[in-house]
Amino acid sequence: MEKNEKKYVTYGSCCPGTPGAKKDITTCCFMLAPMTDRFVDVILEGLKKVDTSRVWTETDRMGTTYRGRRDDVIDAVEACFVHAWQRDVHMTMEMTLTKGCPGDSDCDFKLSDLEEKANAAGIRDIHFPADCRWSLYPLGTDQYMKGIADVVNHSIDLGLYRRTGHAGTILQGDVQDLFAYFSWVFRWCEQHFSHFVMEISWSVNSPTPEE
């Protein structure tokens, strides 16, 4: 290859509706943003307290990625968010959960066969209110709006729904209840869609007054 020759990507071999990874791999990419001059310590301390023995993990300047079994991945990112939380610090987190991408592959993952979650016992008694805006993107199906409505209606039943906003649904509640809801949504999507993406923006301790 010549020095200045560009190497373009191609996804021509990907087949919509067929996951590229044959293993049962869930991916979560997230970025914490504590609004404090101690942000480095807050982020690193949160990451260090997470038991990541059951997920593949990588942290770089764009955030952190966990890959593994669904319950272990969600357990790990919840633990990081909960451990990073501080009562006097406004903090946000941008989080992407996805499964079934035709362009995925069986690399960079851990799949544990242990049932009990690695971090659950250490965080189950930590409670604080959180706000989030989340969007669900079912891919490879024509019936995606019906699916989105079904899972949003479940948040109404749970008392987490606040309103429908632009580009997402606004939820509010205890952090434990919200993560439990998103775990339920993820399991529901696994049963109904071959490929889907969840985008979740979290906020805690916001100085912005309630509407």
N, C-alpha and C positions, 0 to 999 in steps of 0.2 A: 504494500500500500504506500503510495506517495505521501510525503510529509503533510501536505495540505488537503489530501483527499478526505472527504466527509463520509462518515459511516452512518447511514440512516437506519432507523428501526423499521421493522415491518411486522405487522400482526396478521398477515395474510393467511397464516395457518390456523388462526383462532376460529373456532366454530361457536357462534352465538347459541346459548342454551346448554353448552357443554363446558363445565369447569375445567380450566387448564390444569389445576392441581387435582390429582386423584386421591390424595389423602384428605382427611377431614380437617382442613386448616382454616382458621379464622384469623383475620388480620386487623389490628388496631394501630393507627398512627395518631399521636396526640402531642400537643404542645401546651405546657403550663405557662401562665403569664401572671406572676404575682406583682401587684402594683406597689413595690417597695424597693428601696435601694439595697435591700438584703435579698434581692430576687435570686441570685445565684445560690446562696445558702438554702433558701426555701425550696428551690427546685431540686437541688442535689440531695438534701436531707429526705425529701419525699421519695425520691427514686431509691435511695439506699435502704429505706425501711421496707421496701416491697420484696417479698419472697418470689423471685423469678425462676425458681428451680424447675417450674413446669412450663415455661414459655421461652421461646427464642426472643432475645432482646437486642436492640441496637439503639444507641443514642448518638445524635450528631447535632449540628447547629440548627437543623430543621425540626428537632423534637425527638420523640422516642417511638419506636415500633415494637409491638409485641405480636408474636405469631405462635399459634398452637391450637389446642382444643378450645371451643367456644367458651365454656365455663371458666377455664383457667385464664384466658385472655381478659375477659370482662372482670374477673376477680382481681387480676393484677392492676388493671388501669383504675379500677375503683379504689384499690388500696393506695395507689400513688396519689390520687386526688384527695382522699381522706387524710392521708399522712401529711400532705403539703398544706392542708387547710390550717389557718391560724385565725384566731378570733378577731384580731385587729387588722387583718390584711385583706384588702380587696384583691381577688384573684379570679382569673378566667382560665378556661381550658377549651381548646379546639380539638375535637376528637372525631376521627373517621373510623367506622367499623364496616368491614366488608367481607363478603364470602361469595365464592363461585365465579370469580372473574375468568373468562376464557383465556386471558393472557397470563394467569398465575401459573406457578410451577411448584413441584414438590421439592423445594429447597428452603433453607432458613426457617426451620420450625422444630418444635418439640411437641410430642403428643404423649401426655401422661395417661396411664390407665387407672390412676388413683381417683376415687370418687369425691372425697372431701376436698374442698377448696383450700388452697395453701394459705390464703390471707384472711379468710372469713372470720376466724375466731379472734383475730387481733383488731378487727375494725367494726365488728357488729354492734358494739356499744357506743360508737362515736356517731352522734347525730347533730346535724345543723341544717338550716334551710338553704335551698339552692334554687336558682332560676336557670332555665335553659331554653334555647330555641333549637328545635331539631327538625330535620327533614329526612324522609325516607325515599329512596330512589330504587324501585323495583325495575329490573332490566330484563329484556327478552320476553316481555308479555304485553298483551294489549289491554289487560284488565287491571292495570296498576292503580288507577284511582279508587276502584272498589277496595283493593287491599289496603291502601293508605287510610281510607275512611274507616275500615274495620278496626285498625290498630289505634287510630286517634279516638274513636268512640270508646275503646277500652280505657284510655286515659281519663275520659270523662267519668266512666263508671268508678274509677279509682279515686276520683277527686283531685287529680293532678293537673287537669286541663285548665288553662287560664283563658286563652283565646287563640284564634287562628291569625297569624301574622303574614307579612309578605315573606315569601320564600321559606316558610316554616311554621311550625306550631309552637306556641309558647306554653311551657309547663312550669309549675312551681310546687315545691314540696320538700319533704325530708330527703336528704341525699340517699339514704338507704332505700326509700320507696321509689325514688326515681331510677336508681340503678337496677332495682328489681323489675321495674316496668320495662326498661330497655332490654333486659335479659329475656323477658317474656316476648317482646316484639321480635327479638332476634330468632328465638325458637320458632315463633309463628311464621316468620319469613322463610326459614329453612324448609318448612313444610309446603310453602306455596310458591316460592320463586327459586329459579336455578341460580340467579345472580342478583345481588342487591347491595346497596350502599346506604349507610346511615351516617348523616352528618349532625353532630351535636355540639352546640356552643354553650358552655357552662359559665355561670357567674355566681360568686358568693361575696357577701359583705359589700355589696355595691353601695356607694354613697348617693346614688340617684334615688330620689323620693319615689315611693309607690305611686302608681297612677290612680 
